[in-house]
Amino acid sequence: MLLRIAGMVNDSIVDGPGLRLAVFCQGCRRHCPGCHNPATWDESGGYQAETDDVLAAVGRNPLLDGITLTGGEPFLQAAAAAPLAAAVRARGLTVVTYTGYLWEEITGGPPDWLELARQTDLLVDGPFIMGERNIDLLFRGSVNQRLIDAPASLAAGVPVAWRRFS
């Protein structure tokens, strides 16, 4: 499958816990003032990458704890991102997904959004809000954004705060 991306960072330590392959999905409709990645907004920008090539990048780094799907907005490409996330999890690695949408929008959204949520371990939800910016927060930029344990939240039917991977 094809995924439109802006690029990848092979050894990120800021886009979730541990060492991660950060995949910057291309395209976002939120256009949050103060966004740290406005170059990813254009849905026709970036380039198309085969999800198999992304998996190959994962395989080349045996030190990875997982991948991070960020952006841009990964849920705009959930049909391609969900199988990629499933393949990463099948390798025993974790998936972190960043989104400008709220958990409640995702779980009430299209079926492929729900599938990407199912294949996510840690979801960082909510738009970046400049007035709530806080550089001391773990893995997020503004106070309104939540760290959500996706599997526990799906089981509980409500957002469950992420604590740490065990």
C-alpha positions as CSV (number, residue, x, y, z in Angstrom):
1,M,0.0,0.0,0.0
2,L,1.0,3.6,-0.5
3,L,1.3,6.2,2.2
4,R,2.0,9.8,1.4
5,I,4.7,11.0,3.8
6,A,6.8,14.1,4.3
7,G,9.7,11.9,5.5
8,M,11.0,9.6,8.3
9,V,13.3,10.0,11.2
10,N,15.1,6.7,11.9
11,D,16.0,7.2,15.5
12,S,13.7,9.6,17.3
13,I,13.7,9.8,21.1
14,V,11.1,12.6,21.3
15,D,8.1,11.2,19.4
16,G,7.1,8.6,22.0
17,P,8.8,6.3,24.5
18,G,12.0,4.6,23.6
19,L,13.8,4.7,20.2
20,R,11.3,5.1,17.4
21,L,11.0,5.3,13.7
22,A,9.0,8.5,13.2
23,V,6.9,8.5,10.0
24,F,5.6,12.0,9.2
25,C,2.4,11.6,7.3
26,Q,1.7,14.2,4.7
27,G,-1.6,16.2,4.8
28,C,-3.5,17.9,7.6
29,R,-6.7,19.9,7.5
30,R,-6.4,21.4,11.1
31,H,-3.8,24.1,10.3
32,C,-3.2,24.7,14.0
33,P,-1.6,28.1,14.7
34,G,1.9,27.5,16.0
35,C,2.1,24.0,14.4
36,H,5.7,22.8,14.5
37,N,5.2,21.0,11.1
38,P,3.2,23.2,8.7
39,A,5.1,21.8,5.8
40,T,3.0,18.6,6.2
41,W,-0.4,20.3,5.7
42,D,-0.5,20.1,1.9
43,E,-2.2,16.8,1.1
44,S,-0.5,16.6,-2.3
45,G,3.0,17.4,-0.9
46,G,5.6,15.0,0.3
47,Y,6.0,11.7,-1.6
48,Q,4.4,8.4,-1.8
49,A,6.1,5.5,0.0
50,E,5.3,1.9,0.0
51,T,4.3,0.6,3.4
52,D,6.7,-2.3,2.7
53,D,9.5,0.2,2.5
54,V,8.6,1.6,5.8
55,L,8.6,-1.9,7.3
56,A,12.0,-2.5,5.8
57,A,13.3,0.6,7.5
58,V,11.9,-0.8,10.8
59,G,13.7,-4.1,10.1
60,R,17.0,-2.3,9.5
61,N,17.1,-1.0,13.1
62,P,17.1,-3.8,15.7
63,L,17.2,-1.2,18.5
64,L,13.7,0.3,17.7
65,D,11.0,0.1,20.3
66,G,8.4,0.9,17.7
67,I,7.1,3.5,15.2
68,T,5.4,6.8,15.6
69,L,2.8,7.9,13.0
70,T,2.7,11.7,13.2
71,G,2.3,14.4,10.7
72,G,0.5,15.9,9.3
73,E,-2.5,13.8,10.2
74,P,-2.2,10.0,10.1
75,F,-6.0,9.4,10.3
76,L,-6.4,11.0,6.8
77,Q,-4.5,8.0,5.6
78,A,-5.8,5.4,8.0
79,A,-6.6,2.9,5.3
80,A,-2.8,2.5,4.6
81,A,-1.6,3.4,8.1
82,A,-3.6,0.7,9.9
83,P,-2.1,-2.3,8.1
84,L,1.3,-0.8,8.6
85,A,0.7,-0.4,12.3
86,A,-0.6,-4.0,12.5
87,A,2.5,-5.3,10.8
88,V,4.7,-3.3,13.2
89,R,2.8,-4.7,16.2
90,A,3.1,-8.2,14.8
91,R,6.9,-7.8,15.1
92,G,6.4,-7.1,18.8
93,L,7.0,-3.3,18.6
94,T,4.7,-0.5,19.7
95,V,2.8,2.1,17.7
96,V,2.3,5.7,18.8
97,T,-0.1,7.8,16.8
98,Y,-0.4,11.5,16.9
99,T,-3.7,13.1,15.8
100,G,-5.4,16.5,15.8
101,Y,-8.7,14.7,16.3
102,L,-10.1,13.8,19.6
103,W,-10.5,10.1,20.7
104,E,-14.3,10.6,20.6
105,E,-14.1,11.7,16.9
106,I,-11.9,8.8,16.0
107,T,-14.0,6.1,17.6
108,G,-17.1,7.6,16.0
109,G,-15.4,8.1,12.6
110,P,-15.0,5.9,9.6
111,P,-14.2,2.2,10.0
112,D,-10.5,2.7,8.9
113,W,-10.1,5.3,11.7
114,L,-11.3,2.8,14.2
115,E,-8.9,0.2,12.8
116,L,-5.9,2.5,13.1
117,A,-7.0,3.2,16.7
118,R,-7.1,-0.6,17.3
119,Q,-3.5,-0.9,16.0
120,T,-2.3,1.9,18.2
121,D,-0.8,1.5,21.6
122,L,-0.4,5.1,22.6
123,L,-2.6,7.8,21.0
124,V,-1.8,11.5,21.5
125,D,-5.0,13.3,20.6
126,G,-6.2,16.8,20.2
127,P,-5.2,19.9,18.2
128,F,-2.2,21.9,19.2
129,I,-3.4,25.1,20.9
130,M,-0.9,27.8,21.2
131,G,-2.6,29.4,24.2
132,E,-2.1,26.1,26.1
133,R,1.4,25.4,25.0
134,N,3.7,23.9,27.6
135,I,7.2,22.6,26.7
136,D,7.4,20.6,29.9
137,L,4.7,18.1,28.8
138,L,5.6,14.5,28.0
139,F,5.3,13.8,24.2
140,R,2.9,16.7,23.5
141,G,2.9,20.4,23.0
142,S,-0.3,21.8,24.6
143,V,-2.2,21.0,27.8
144,N,-5.4,20.0,26.0
145,Q,-3.6,17.1,24.3
146,R,-4.1,13.7,25.9
147,L,-1.9,10.6,26.2
148,I,-4.4,7.8,25.7
149,D,-3.9,4.1,26.2
150,A,-5.7,3.0,23.0
151,P,-6.2,-0.8,23.9
152,A,-7.5,0.0,27.4
153,S,-9.7,2.8,26.0
154,L,-11.3,0.6,23.4
155,A,-12.0,-2.1,26.1
156,A,-13.5,0.5,28.5
157,G,-15.4,2.5,25.9
158,V,-14.0,5.7,27.3
159,P,-10.5,7.4,27.1
160,V,-8.1,5.8,29.5
161,A,-4.9,7.8,30.4
162,W,-1.7,6.2,29.3
163,R,0.7,5.4,32.1
164,R,3.7,3.7,30.5
165,F,4.4,0.7,28.4
166,S,5.0,-2.4,30.6
